[in-house]
């Protein structure tokens, strides 16, 4: 049987941006010069506007998919495979499950001219993994899941370069707070790498509503990033040279 010709599965028209470009735009990985032509194209292109909307909606764009059943199935299968691996491998099972689910939700089909870029992005993308502590176990959560007061969270991050990092939260009211570094953590500088555990845990307060967590990574500043809130549901405004990626906490009753 011949392998499928992936070059025939291109979304949009010949002049439309690739799925990878739209994915990076949605994740906030592009600078202003890279964003501008993509945003201009999206305003006028009837083909690409729905493609971008799929990324914004995530699983909500796929009503036929039960995301919780899908994630449970992925975790079960990966956990079964991990039994034959060293003990440290089992910690990575939730990370792999969430990554696979995200790829399914976005339905990425890389174009042939993006293959090298896609490989680089896999090695150096900014990512925030949120783990909910349940007793002595930690289970990776998915953005948009329900959380409650008192839930204890730990953070694992992927950093594309050496630099300072912080995890900031924006409450339903728009108030900005620091989720990491936690009390007693003085050093926020981290070397580039994947699956970097940030020390300490944070307990969620009793406030209700939908909150956003934002991993802020600044490669150049000599001090921890100083950011200000831009309101409910918006990414904080941070110094030039900083990049952000987000995670949603649903704390509604």
Secondary structure, 3 states (H helix, E strand, C coil): CCCCCHHHCCCCCCCCCCHHHHHHHHCCCCCHHHHHHHHHHHHHCHHHHHHHHHHHHHHHHCCCCCHHHHHHHHHHHHHHHHCCCCHHHHHHHHHHHHHHHHHHHHCCCCCHHHHHHHHHHHHHCCEEEEEEEECCEEEECCCCCECCCCCEEEEEEEECCCEEEEEEEECCCCCEEEEECCCCCCCCEECCEEEEEEEEEEECCCCCCEEEEEEEEECCCCCCCCCECCCCCCCCECCCCEEEEEEEEECCC
